[in-house]
């Protein structure tokens, strides 16, 4: 285990922000994590997974601990289901493709989401009509103060839209070690969201399969979302805001074409990308900070933008959406 001092985090955040860490080390086992936590006991700590959902607004004066806990194991089965446990440091998409190669269904719509397995319950990831909740079966996490491993059921995690107890009440208290999934032996296909069906037709898929859905999702994502290896970004920068149904009806009258999806509780989730585009931000660039040309919900770093510049841009976007629609956009990305 190597401990580095004054270390550049550029390669460790998908925004590609060149911020530094006072100390940096990665852990591959629980024992290594415990050792590092001991070293870092008098300092601030930041536990890093894939670094795909953070914006570093300055140097981190403390310890950055990179989670490299890997391993995928089968943990039992029933007639219909297979239980699988994956290390929090496994790359999410590699895990999804591994499951597909074993014919374990349920993750295919979540293909190509950047980040690691540990972030899936933290963020409660979701895409193309499937939420993590439909496959999630609990997790184990290390309590930084108590120095003990605790098990969490799905209910314990208090999952919400891009939200969980680990972003709220238990923020910065736990390191997620591994995540358990319940996958299906017989697939249930979800092709109703957005352009999936259209893409399957374009691909001339004759027989639907989880592999075909994964390929369709990968094609759609690649066409809309910038590849962090080429243009720094952290996916959707803001959450899609919800408004009460009567407020949506009023907005619809005032703003033709506004995009909204009904929530189960009757409120309406607005497409933040649409709101931002209407304010004229799509494709905007100032220096190396910008708004993606194909998806206005994604802020980008063309190379040398600082975290502060991206943050400032996000404030301007929030202000103009507030001025025009009286709607507040909440950031989805963690600001460090
Ligand atoms: N739209 C615009 N202009 C834009 C972008 C979007 O008008 O610049 C409109 C689209 O036309 C569409 C609607 O907004 O009618 C929704 O767009 P899209 O399907 O691209 O999805 P999204 O709501 O912007 C969410 C997730 C994504 C996820 C996609 C697909 C959030 C914050 N984002 O985006 O997740 O991949 O749905 O399921 O919920 C992420 O969380 O980082 C992420 C990428």
Boltz pocket constraint, residues with backbone or C-beta under 6 A from the ligand:
constraints:
  - pocket:
      binder: B
      contacts: [[A, 126], [A, 127], [A, 128], [A, 129], [A, 194], [A, 224], [A, 234], [A, 235], [A, 236], [A, 237], [A, 238], [A, 239], [A, 240], [A, 259], [A, 271], [A, 272], [A, 273], [A, 274], [A, 275], [A, 277], [A, 282], [A, 292], [A, 294], [A, 295], [A, 296], [A, 297], [A, 332]]
      max_distance: 6.0
